[in-house]
């Protein structure tokens, strides 16, 4: 059992290095190794209606580039704004005022691809935020 713990830690580290995902916009891995995806919002009703179906990241030169497929899990149209928040290795948000909110309208039960690029090379983590 003690052998499995370091192996799980290595697996989680590799998964974090390979991609990022979350219903909070960043990768979260449960103890079972399941990746959970989320969207951050101060509006819990809105965030419960939007999920991240696919999340990819890569380095574009020195910058972190992210592509997320958002899904409207509700049967009605959603009109909202989203933005990426970028963080360095110490957890500090990078250039918070420079990141604009972007408008998106999604039909019920539809998907939409959104992309973002970090403001500078020190970004190692991100979150996807939504608001009405």
Number of C-alpha atoms within 10 A of each C-alpha: 5 6 7 9 10 11 11 14 13 12 13 20 11 11 16 17 12 11 14 25 29 24 24 21 25 23 22 19 16 10 10 7 13 10 18 17 20 23 24 23 18 11 11 11 9 19 20 16 17 22 21 23 18 15 21 14 18 16 12 12 8 12 16 21 17 21 17 22 15 21 20 24 18 16 11 13 14 20 13 15 15 19 19 23 24 25 20 15 10 10 12 12 14 18 13 13 7 9 16 12 14 13 13 12 13 18 16 15 15 16 17 15 13 17 14 18 20 24 18 14 14 16 23 16 21 26 20 23 20 22 18 12
